[in-house]
Amino acid sequence: MFRFRPRVHLPRIITNWFLEAIWHIDDGQKTVYLTFDDGPVPEITDWVLSLLKQENIQATFFVVGENAFKHPEVFQRVLEEGHVVGNHTYNHLQGIKTANYEFFKNIEKADKLVKSNLFRPPHGWLTRKQYKFLSIKYKIIMWDVISCDYDKKLPGEKVVKNVLKFVRPGSIITFHDSIKAEKNLRYALPIVIKKLKEQGYSFKKIEFEKIKNIYSHSSINQIINKIKKTA
């Protein structure tokens, strides 16, 4: 059956523009990859973490550096519970709206906290030059399915349908642990997890050349103090 909804699942003619980016991970198994953008946010990210722990699922969190700076205890919990983190810029900057130098500097500022070789551009927006430059250091992680949980005009039921209609083995599924998405996230995520498990899917986190450095709470605070001194 032909399926086409660009907001949820991009056609290959678009994904081929960034051919070496990771849109989908097919390991030959019935596996999906839950990802969460824009956190950490107290209570919301905490709720996601509690649900994932209850369901025995590990996921990938694309972290906004400023949020990690403001909420180190939540960021630390993400790490301690075994999830993978990725860089999502320090201030959620969109590549195509930002000068290269400013954009790269913002990403490196986030890297001081996030320390990951994974990067997801906010809204997926990059210029070709930005993409090529960032690909030297980072694995660019895009998505196969966007839930559209951030859209306040959508009811939670529609968010669930967005995922279940387009999911396939190897799908990278994007939700948002943000204030904007909270209502739809709380409704849709438990249902999506339940339905996918019933369909025989397993869940994995995204890892490429795993970074071994796991922070202690004190080391996160030391990094934050250094940023404050150089700000």
Sine and cosine of phi, psi and omega as CSV:
sin_phi,cos_phi,sin_psi,cos_psi,sin_omega,cos_omega
0.00,0.00,0.75,-0.66,-0.02,-1.00
-0.97,0.25,0.79,-0.61,-0.01,-1.00
-0.83,-0.56,0.77,-0.64,-0.04,-1.00
-0.51,-0.86,0.92,-0.40,0.10,-0.99
-0.45,-0.89,1.00,-0.05,-0.16,-0.99
-0.81,0.58,-0.54,0.84,0.00,-1.00
-0.91,0.41,-0.46,0.89,-0.11,-0.99
-0.97,-0.23,-0.70,0.71,-0.08,-1.00
-0.64,-0.77,0.94,-0.35,-0.08,-1.00
-0.97,0.26,0.62,-0.78,0.06,-1.00
-0.95,0.30,0.36,-0.93,-0.07,-1.00
-0.87,0.49,-0.49,0.87,-0.01,-1.00
-0.87,0.49,-0.45,0.90,0.04,-1.00
-1.00,0.02,-0.71,0.70,-0.03,-1.00
-0.91,0.43,-0.45,0.89,0.03,-1.00
-0.92,0.38,-0.27,0.96,0.04,-1.00
-0.90,0.44,-0.54,0.84,0.09,-1.00
-0.87,-0.49,0.96,0.30,-0.22,-0.97
-0.89,0.47,-0.59,0.81,-0.06,-1.00
-1.00,0.00,-0.05,1.00,0.12,-0.99
-0.93,0.36,0.36,-0.93,-0.04,-1.00
-0.99,-0.11,0.95,-0.32,0.02,-1.00
-0.97,-0.23,-0.38,0.93,-0.21,-0.98
-0.31,-0.95,0.64,-0.77,-0.02,-1.00
-0.82,-0.58,0.98,-0.20,-0.04,-1.00
-0.99,-0.15,0.96,-0.27,0.01,-1.00
-0.98,-0.21,0.22,0.98,0.00,-1.00
0.99,0.14,0.01,1.00,0.00,-1.00
-0.90,-0.43,0.18,-0.98,0.05,-1.00
-1.00,0.05,0.97,0.26,-0.12,-0.99
-0.87,-0.48,0.61,-0.80,0.16,-0.99
-0.77,-0.63,0.28,-0.96,-0.08,-1.00
-0.80,-0.60,0.96,-0.29,0.06,-1.00
-0.98,0.22,0.76,-0.66,0.08,-1.00
-0.77,-0.63,0.49,-0.87,-0.04,-1.00
-0.74,-0.67,0.78,-0.62,-0.04,-1.00
-0.96,-0.29,0.50,-0.86,0.29,-0.96
1.00,0.00,-0.13,0.99,0.04,-1.00
-0.99,0.14,-0.23,-0.97,0.02,1.00
-0.99,0.13,0.60,-0.80,0.04,-1.00
-0.79,-0.61,0.83,-0.56,-0.01,-1.00
-0.80,0.60,0.53,-0.85,-0.02,-1.00
0.95,0.31,-0.75,0.66,-0.03,-1.00
-0.95,0.30,-0.82,0.58,0.05,-1.00
-0.89,0.46,-0.62,0.78,0.04,-1.00
-0.87,0.50,-0.66,0.75,0.03,-1.00
-0.89,0.45,-0.70,0.71,0.03,-1.00
-0.86,0.51,-0.72,0.69,-0.03,-1.00
-0.88,0.47,-0.65,0.76,0.01,-1.00
-0.91,0.42,-0.65,0.76,0.03,-1.00
-0.91,0.42,-0.71,0.71,0.00,-1.00
-0.89,0.46,-0.63,0.78,0.03,-1.00
-0.90,0.43,-0.68,0.74,0.03,-1.00
-0.87,0.49,-0.62,0.79,-0.05,-1.00
-1.00,-0.01,0.02,1.00,-0.01,-1.00
0.84,0.54,0.75,0.66,-0.03,-1.00
-0.85,-0.52,0.69,-0.73,0.16,-0.99
-0.94,-0.33,0.60,-0.80,-0.14,-0.99
-0.71,-0.71,-0.09,-1.00,-0.02,-1.00
-0.82,-0.57,0.80,-0.60,-0.04,-1.00
-0.93,-0.37,0.87,-0.50,0.06,-1.00
-1.00,-0.05,0.95,-0.31,-0.27,-0.96
-1.00,-0.08,0.75,-0.67,0.18,-0.98
-0.99,0.15,0.85,-0.53,-0.11,-0.99
-0.82,0.57,-0.65,0.76,-0.01,-1.00
-0.88,0.48,-0.59,0.81,0.03,-1.00
-0.95,0.32,-0.60,0.80,0.07,-1.00
-0.91,0.42,-0.60,0.80,0.04,-1.00
-0.90,0.43,-0.67,0.74,-0.04,-1.00
-0.97,0.24,-0.51,0.86,-0.12,-0.99
-0.77,-0.64,0.89,0.46,-0.07,-1.00
-0.88,0.48,-0.49,0.87,-0.03,-1.00
-0.93,0.37,-0.56,0.83,0.03,-1.00
-0.96,0.27,-0.67,0.74,0.06,-1.00
-0.86,0.51,-0.68,0.73,0.03,-1.00
-0.88,0.48,-0.62,0.78,0.00,-1.00
-0.90,0.44,-0.65,0.76,0.05,-1.00
-0.82,0.58,-0.73,0.69,-0.02,-1.00
-0.92,0.38,-0.72,0.70,-0.08,-1.00
-0.90,0.43,-0.46,0.89,-0.02,-1.00
-1.00,-0.01,0.18,0.98,0.21,-0.98
1.00,0.03,0.17,0.99,0.02,-1.00
-0.99,0.15,0.33,-0.94,0.06,-1.00
-1.00,-0.08,0.60,-0.80,0.08,-1.00
-0.90,-0.43,0.50,-0.87,0.07,-1.00
-0.74,-0.67,0.35,-0.94,-0.03,-1.00
-0.99,0.15,0.75,-0.66,0.00,-1.00
-0.78,-0.62,0.54,0.84,-0.11,-0.99
0.94,0.34,0.21,-0.98,-0.02,-1.00
-0.99,0.14,-0.59,0.81,-0.07,-1.00
-0.84,-0.55,0.41,0.91,0.01,-1.00
0.84,0.54,0.74,0.67,0.00,-1.00
-0.99,0.15,0.60,-0.80,0.06,-1.00
-1.00,-0.07,0.82,-0.57,-0.10,-0.99
-0.83,0.56,-0.71,0.71,-0.09,-1.00
-0.96,0.29,-0.18,0.98,0.03,-1.00
-0.96,-0.29,0.11,0.99,-0.12,-0.99
-0.77,-0.63,0.68,-0.73,0.07,-1.00
-0.87,0.49,0.57,-0.82,-0.10,-1.00
-0.79,0.61,-0.77,0.63,-0.07,-1.00
-0.87,0.50,-0.72,0.70,0.00,-1.00
-0.89,0.46,-0.64,0.77,-0.02,-1.00
-0.91,0.41,-0.75,0.66,-0.02,-1.00
-0.91,0.42,-0.63,0.78,0.02,-1.00
-0.90,0.44,-0.62,0.78,0.01,-1.00
-0.92,0.40,-0.63,0.77,0.03,-1.00
-0.91,0.41,-0.67,0.74,0.00,-1.00
-0.93,0.37,-0.52,0.85,0.09,-1.00
-0.89,0.45,-0.67,0.74,0.06,-1.00
-0.90,0.43,-0.58,0.81,-0.05,-1.00
-0.89,0.46,-0.46,0.89,0.03,-1.00
-0.88,0.47,-0.46,0.89,0.04,-1.00
-0.99,-0.16,-0.72,0.69,-0.17,-0.99
-0.98,0.22,-0.63,0.78,0.05,-1.00
0.78,0.63,0.90,0.44,-0.01,-1.00
-0.69,-0.73,0.47,-0.88,0.11,-0.99
-1.00,-0.10,0.18,0.98,0.06,-1.00
-0.97,-0.26,0.67,-0.75,0.04,-1.00
-0.67,-0.74,0.71,-0.70,0.13,-0.99
-0.82,-0.57,0.86,-0.51,0.02,-1.00
-0.95,0.30,0.72,-0.69,0.08,-1.00
-0.80,0.61,0.78,-0.63,-0.05,-1.00
0.90,0.44,0.10,0.99,-0.02,-1.00
0.96,0.29,0.26,0.97,-0.13,-0.99
-1.00,-0.08,0.91,-0.40,0.06,-1.00
-0.64,-0.77,0.50,-0.87,0.23,-0.97
-0.99,0.13,0.26,-0.97,0.03,-1.00
-0.88,0.47,-0.63,0.78,0.01,-1.00
-0.91,0.42,-0.67,0.74,0.04,-1.00
-0.89,0.46,-0.69,0.73,0.00,-1.00
-0.86,0.50,-0.73,0.68,-0.03,-1.00
-0.91,0.42,-0.65,0.76,0.00,-1.00
-0.92,0.40,-0.74,0.68,-0.04,-1.00
-0.93,0.38,-0.48,0.88,-0.01,-1.00
-0.91,0.41,-0.30,0.95,0.05,-1.00
-0.91,0.42,-0.63,0.78,-0.07,-1.00
-0.97,-0.25,-0.55,0.83,-0.16,-0.99
-0.90,-0.45,0.48,-0.88,0.29,-0.96
-0.99,0.11,0.86,-0.52,-0.02,-1.00
-1.00,0.09,0.92,-0.39,-0.07,-1.00
-0.97,-0.23,0.91,-0.42,0.04,-1.00
-0.99,-0.17,-0.79,-0.62,-0.06,-1.00
-0.31,-0.95,0.33,-0.94,0.11,-0.99
-0.96,-0.28,-0.54,0.84,-0.02,-1.00
-0.66,-0.75,0.80,-0.59,0.15,-0.99
-0.96,-0.27,0.79,-0.61,-0.04,-1.00
-0.94,0.35,-0.42,0.91,-0.10,-0.99
0.90,0.44,0.50,0.87,0.03,-1.00
-0.89,0.45,-0.39,0.92,-0.02,-1.00
-0.95,0.30,-0.26,0.97,-0.07,-1.00
-0.99,0.13,0.96,-0.27,-0.07,-1.00
-0.93,0.37,-0.25,0.97,0.03,-1.00
-0.99,0.17,-0.27,0.96,-0.01,-1.00
-1.00,0.01,0.70,-0.72,0.15,-0.99
-0.96,0.27,0.37,-0.93,-0.02,-1.00
-0.84,0.54,-0.58,0.82,-0.01,-1.00
-0.87,0.50,-0.59,0.80,0.00,-1.00
-0.94,0.34,-0.58,0.81,0.06,-1.00
-0.88,0.48,-0.68,0.73,0.05,-1.00
-0.87,0.50,-0.73,0.68,-0.01,-1.00
-0.89,0.46,-0.61,0.79,0.02,-1.00
-0.82,0.57,-0.71,0.71,-0.03,-1.00
-0.95,0.30,-0.77,0.64,-0.13,-0.99
-0.92,0.38,-0.46,0.89,0.00,-1.00
-0.96,0.28,-0.58,0.82,-0.14,-0.99
-0.96,-0.30,-0.13,0.99,-0.04,-1.00
-0.90,0.43,0.52,-0.85,0.06,-1.00
-0.44,-0.90,0.26,-0.97,0.06,-1.00
-0.82,0.57,0.78,-0.63,-0.01,-1.00
1.00,-0.06,-0.01,1.00,-0.04,-1.00
-0.89,0.45,0.70,-0.72,0.21,-0.98
-0.99,-0.13,0.92,-0.39,-0.12,-0.99
-0.97,-0.25,0.77,-0.64,-0.05,-1.00
-0.95,-0.32,0.84,-0.54,0.23,-0.97
-0.90,-0.44,0.04,-1.00,-0.02,-1.00
-0.74,-0.68,0.84,-0.54,0.09,-1.00
-1.00,-0.03,0.93,0.38,-0.09,-1.00
-0.76,-0.65,0.30,-0.95,0.03,-1.00
-0.88,0.48,-0.66,0.75,-0.03,-1.00
-0.87,0.49,-0.60,0.80,-0.09,-1.00
-1.00,-0.09,-0.06,1.00,-0.22,-0.98
-0.80,0.60,-0.77,0.64,-0.08,-1.00
-0.86,0.51,-0.77,0.64,-0.01,-1.00
-0.94,0.35,-0.58,0.81,0.03,-1.00
-0.88,0.48,-0.75,0.67,-0.04,-1.00
-0.90,0.43,-0.53,0.85,0.04,-1.00
-0.97,0.23,-0.75,0.66,-0.22,-0.98
-0.99,0.13,-0.63,0.78,-0.14,-0.99
-0.86,0.50,-0.74,0.67,0.02,-1.00
-0.87,0.49,-0.61,0.79,-0.01,-1.00
-0.93,0.36,-0.69,0.72,0.02,-1.00
-0.87,0.50,-0.71,0.70,0.01,-1.00
-0.87,0.49,-0.73,0.68,-0.02,-1.00
-0.87,0.50,-0.74,0.68,-0.05,-1.00
-0.91,0.40,-0.65,0.76,-0.01,-1.00
-0.92,0.38,-0.61,0.79,0.06,-1.00
-0.90,0.44,-0.65,0.76,0.03,-1.00
-0.89,0.45,-0.49,0.87,0.03,-1.00
-1.00,0.09,0.03,1.00,0.08,-1.00
1.00,-0.02,0.23,0.97,0.02,-1.00
-0.99,0.15,0.55,-0.83,0.20,-0.98
-0.93,-0.37,0.27,-0.96,-0.11,-0.99
-0.86,-0.51,0.68,-0.74,0.05,-1.00
-0.71,-0.70,0.36,-0.93,0.15,-0.99
-1.00,-0.04,0.34,-0.94,-0.05,-1.00
-1.00,-0.02,0.84,-0.54,-0.01,-1.00
-0.68,-0.73,0.77,-0.63,0.15,-0.99
-0.72,-0.70,0.88,-0.48,-0.02,-1.00
0.75,0.66,0.91,0.42,-0.16,-0.99
-0.75,0.67,0.77,-0.64,0.08,-1.00
-0.98,0.18,0.79,-0.61,-0.13,-0.99
-1.00,0.09,-0.33,0.94,-0.09,-1.00
-0.94,0.35,0.91,-0.42,0.09,-1.00
-0.92,-0.39,0.83,-0.56,-0.09,-1.00
-0.96,0.28,0.50,-0.86,0.29,-0.96
-1.00,-0.05,0.26,-0.97,-0.01,-1.00
-0.87,0.49,-0.62,0.78,-0.03,-1.00
-0.92,0.40,-0.60,0.80,-0.02,-1.00
-0.93,0.36,-0.56,0.83,0.06,-1.00
-0.89,0.45,-0.70,0.72,0.00,-1.00
-0.91,0.42,-0.58,0.82,0.05,-1.00
-0.89,0.46,-0.68,0.73,0.02,-1.00
-0.90,0.44,-0.68,0.74,0.01,-1.00
-0.88,0.47,-0.65,0.76,0.02,-1.00
-0.90,0.43,-0.59,0.81,0.05,-1.00
-0.91,0.41,-0.65,0.76,0.02,-1.00
-0.90,0.44,-0.65,0.76,0.01,-1.00
-0.88,0.48,-0.63,0.78,-0.04,-1.00
-0.94,0.34,-0.49,0.87,-0.04,-1.00
-0.99,-0.16,-0.04,1.00,-0.06,-1.00
-0.93,0.37,0.00,0.00,0.00,0.00
